[in-house]
Amino acid sequence: MPYKIRATIVSVGERCAQGHTVGQSWEMEGKTPAGICLSAVGSLMPRLTALRFGAEFPFAPDKDTVTVACPDAKNPVVFELRRIRE
């Protein structure tokens, strides 16, 4: 059974072109939630899918959390992906 994943913005470069701000979050359960940038979703997808299905990342200090940046190298929006264990 897949886990829910909470995607939370933990930092923003100078400014996000889509208007995202620190603290915004979305629960990801198999559909793209309203309001999240599609370019960011594309960057999140590989690790988000892995976390949903139980993967762990050896470089992450917490087995339920990993960070991922959007593709804007000059103004990266960094997301924390957290597996929700209910």
N, C-alpha and C positions, 0 to 999 in steps of 0.2 A: 504494500500500500504506500503510495507516495506521501511524503511529508509536505506540510505547508511551509513556505519560505517567506520570511519578511525581508523586504528590501528597504533599507533605510539610508538616506543620504547622510554621510558623515563629514564630507568636506566638499567645497566648491572652489574652483580656481578663482580668477578675478570676477567672472560672472558667467552664468549659464545662458546660452542663447535661447533655451526653452523656458527659462524662468525658474528652474528648480532651485530649492534652498535647503540648507542644512536642516535636518529633522524631518523632512517629508518622508513618508513611508507607505508601502503598499504590501498587501499580502498577495502572494503569487501562488495560484492553485491550478494552473493549467490554461488559464486565459490571461491575456494581457490586460491589466487593470487600466481604467480610464486615467488619463492625466500623466502617464509616464512616457518619456521620450522614446520613440521607436529605435533610435540609434543606440541609446543606452540599453534597451532590452536586447538588442543584438549582441552587445558586449557581455551582458549578464548571462545569456542563455546557456553557454556550455557549463559553467560552474553551478548555475541555478538548477539545471536539469540533474547534474551529478548529485548535488545536495538533496534534491527531492527524492532520489532513489537510494539514498544511504551512503554515498561516497564520503570519504574523508580525505583531506589534503595534508600531506606530511609537513608542509611548510607553515600551516596555520596553527597558532598556539591553542585554539579552541576547535575541537573536531566538529562543532556545529556552526561555525562561523568562518566566512572568508570575505575578503574585500576585492572589489573589482572597479576599475575606472572606466568611464565612458570613452569613446574614441577621440574626443577633442583634446589633443595634446597640449594646446595653449591654455585651456581653461577646463581641466578635467573635473568631472563630478565623480566623486568616489562613493560607491555604495557598499554597505555592509550587507551581506546575505546571511541570514540566520535561520537555521532549521528549527522549526517549532515542534517540539516533542510534546504531544498531548497525552 
